[in-house]
Amino acid sequence: TLGGAGGSSDVLVLSGSTVAQRGQSVSYSLTNMQPNATFGLLVSLSNSGTNIFGHSFDIGAPYTIVHTGTANGSGVGTINFRIPMAVAVNTIAYVEGGARNGASIDDSNLLTLLIL
């Protein structure tokens, strides 16, 4: 994992795939959320930091929200998605989770994903 230049709170914990091939499914787990919190998984080619809904994230712009969901009663969310074939081989992408905690936003650690 590589930290970015943005957020520093990393209240949430993101774990999962760090190497994948185009067309392959990747899986992640996002923990430490409030029960039933709304969350999203963001992917970018930049780790320069950005501000989203007034909260500093490590991931840089532009980013794509590849999955949204609701945490279970234990504050855990699972995410699975397929790497598009259109992504170039040897691409390095950054993955970060974010969740609404009442009126505030929490972010996760930043993971690096190498696409082969």
C-alpha positions, -999 to 999 in steps of 0.1 A, spaced: 0 0 0 11 35 -7 -2 65 11 -13 95 -9 -9 132 -4 -45 138 7 -64 123 36 -48 112 69 -76 99 90 -79 64 75 -106 54 100 -118 26 77 -97 -4 68 -96 -16 32 -80 -50 24 -80 -70 -8 -66 -75 -42 -33 -58 -51 -25 -76 -84 -50 -86 -111 -53 -92 -148 -76 -75 -172 -110 -93 -172 -104 -108 -138 -126 -101 -107 -110 -84 -77 -124 -85 -42 -122 -61 -13 -134 -58 23 -140 -24 39 -143 -26 77 -147 -2 108 -177 15 93 -208 23 114 -235 -4 111 -256 0 79 -234 29 67 -235 38 30 -201 33 14 -183 36 -19 -151 22 -35 -131 47 -55 -104 40 -81 -80 64 -97 -47 65 -115 -36 92 -91 -27 92 -54 -23 130 -52 -52 136 -28 -86 152 -34 -114 166 -14 -148 148 -16 -178 161 2 -155 183 23 -133 154 34 -96 149 24 -90 115 6 -56 100 -4 -69 92 -39 -65 118 -65 -88 132 -92 -101 121 -115 -116 91 -97 -143 66 -105 -167 52 -79 -167 15 -90 -191 2 -63 -215 15 -37 -233 -4 -10 -245 -6 26 -224 -20 54 -238 -49 73 -247 -47 110 -211 -52 120 -199 -23 98 -184 -45 71 -188 -41 34 -176 -65 6 -169 -54 -29 -163 -74 -61 -158 -60 -95 -142 -71 -128 -112 -52 -143 -123 -40 -178 -104 -54 -207 -99 -19 -220 -75 -11 -191 -39 -11 -204 -15 -38 -193 9 -27 -165 -14 0 -152 -10 10 -116 -43 21 -100 -52 33 -65 -82 21 -46 -98 37 -15 -130 33 4 -152 60 18 -183 59 40 -209 82 55 -208 82 93 -239 102 102 -232 137 90 -195 131 84 -173 111 60 -147 85 68 -120 72 45 -98 42 44 -61 34 37 -51 35 1 -43 3 -18 -22 0 -49 -36 -23 -77 -12 -35 -104 -31 -46 -135 -12 -71 -156 
